[in-house]
Amino acid sequence: MIDIIPLESYYLFYIYFCLFLVLSNLLHAFSLNIDDEKNLKFLRTVGIILLVFLILFLGLRPISGKYFGDMGTYARYFKNYALGAPVTAEKDVLFHYYMKELSYAVGVHGFFLITAAMYILPSYSISKTYFKAYWFYGFLMFVVSFSFYTYGTNGIRNGLASSLFLWGLCYPNKKILMGIFFTIAVLFHKTLLLPVMGYVLTLFYNEPKTYLKGWLLTIPMSLFLGSIFITLFASLGFGDDRLSGYLSSEISSETRFRWDFLLYSAFPVFAGWYFIVKKEFKDHFYNQVFNTYLLCNGFWILVIRANFSNRFAYLSWFLMAFVIIYPLLKQQFFKNQIIVIAKVVTAYFMFTFLMYFIYYANK
């Protein structure tokens, strides 16, 4: 267990660690060409070190409900299962059986370490699968994402389920294997039904321009008819009882239309438009993931005023890093593309950095 870092400084340490990674990557981009063997060796070495460090850093953190949210709840569940308690949960049952089975073999710290590994490894796996020798850039994008730390330490079940979805995306030509991962993701957290259904829809219709128009349309629809959509989705019982409760509960002053989060959500929308429409980037799989993002994010925009709508935002945000970086690692668009990649990673991380020091610091 890592207890040398004060609990109240854990996220601060992570933020500065990410800042160091991003700035180092930016400086490094000016020194070598992207396909230089020295650069490729550097990427492999630093990437593996980063992967191992993150698993240990997040997996061996002290148990705390105060600083790591749901971690305290899952620790209590796990300890009860270790003492012989049966699984009685009716929602997201597979996750509870996952805890129950691990309780036979490891202690509570082992559980969180294994869970951290399962959360982080799919980001590595999907980056390795699609970006080959340049996988470090994709993995780094995931790591510096706004929600990456939060859903690795607090919204653990949701984060783990979304990672299983990413793992499924590694097998676009093996539909049965992909389906297995998608099914497990949904059984871990029901809200993953939304991206799963979105991806399935792209198997039948995969035209980005149509999905883009639909995404743009959700903004005025939410501004003028948002309360209607919140009531509608709540009545459909989307997700589980708790999430339906968030939708149906009274809107407070804290649930204004989040223009800042909408701007953040627009980053991958602009990236997808730029590469697909402007640069005529043709990649069937990329279109599918981009369209899935647009569908899921459009759903969130419709209920953006709901309490705790960030829980719905994450159903698209976990795809954000992949959508932004994918074209840059698959095709040459710029003369010094390694510098462009480094600048994109830096700009992407700055939202996370500024949100912490400007918005959350005043909470």
Secondary structure, DSSP 8 states (H G I E B T S, - for coil): ---SS-GGGHHHHHHHHHHHHHHHHHHHHTTS-TT-HHHHHHHHHHHHHHHHHHHHHHHT----HHHHTTHHHHHHHHHHHHTT------SSHHHHHHHHHHHTTS-HHHHHHHHHHHHHHHHHHHHHHHHGGGHHHHHHHHHTSTTTTHHHHTSHHHHHHHHHHHHHTT-TT-HHHHHHHHHHHHHH-GGGHHHHHHHHHHTT---HHHHHHHHHHHHHHHHHHHHHHHHHHHHTT-S-HHHHHHHHS---TT-S--HHHHHHHHHHHHHHHIIIIIS----HHHHHHHHHHHHHHHHHHHTTTSTTTHHHHHHHHTTHHHHHHHHHHHS--STTHHHHHHHHHHHHHHHHHHIIIIIGGG-
